Amino acid sequence: AVYAAARDILSRYLALVPELSEPYFVLAQLDFATGNEAAAAEDAEKGKAVYRGDIKTARRAAGYYITVSDFGNAALFLLDIVREAPDDTASAYDLAKALYLSGDKAAAAALVAGLRERAPTVLETDPDFLAAITAYEQSIQ
């Protein structure tokens, strides 16, 4: 009932301001949480279509896409975050993981190489990924 009420409020809000993308990603998260994956994907697509590059929405969108394991779209939004907040090393590391999981291992390795120099402690937050990217780096040497 709480999710339905929240969805109703957001839907009415979006009817007033359909050009805002963040509420679509909130709806997508609500729909996904209630098991309505098709509606969640539709809401996310609508949000992506009207997205205009603000970091708050990018964080919400990236979170949604990570939740649904759509790492290509997550990477698009994480890239915006890293461009807007270059000192956000946690988001840079998340971008590296999203790139790796979406198949762009070379770009992920390049990001990790930079993080090794400027923020090595962030690499310790996900040792499994660090091991995977290190193995990739060694395989191309």
Secondary structure, DSSP 8 states (H G I E B T S, - for coil): -HHHHHHHHHHHHHHH-TT-SHHHHHHHHHHHHTT-HHHHHHHHHHHHHH----HHHHHHHHHHHHHTT-HHHHHHHHHHHHHH-TT-HHHHHHHHHHHHHTT-HHHHHHHHHHHHHH-GGGGGG-HHHHHHHHHHHHHT-
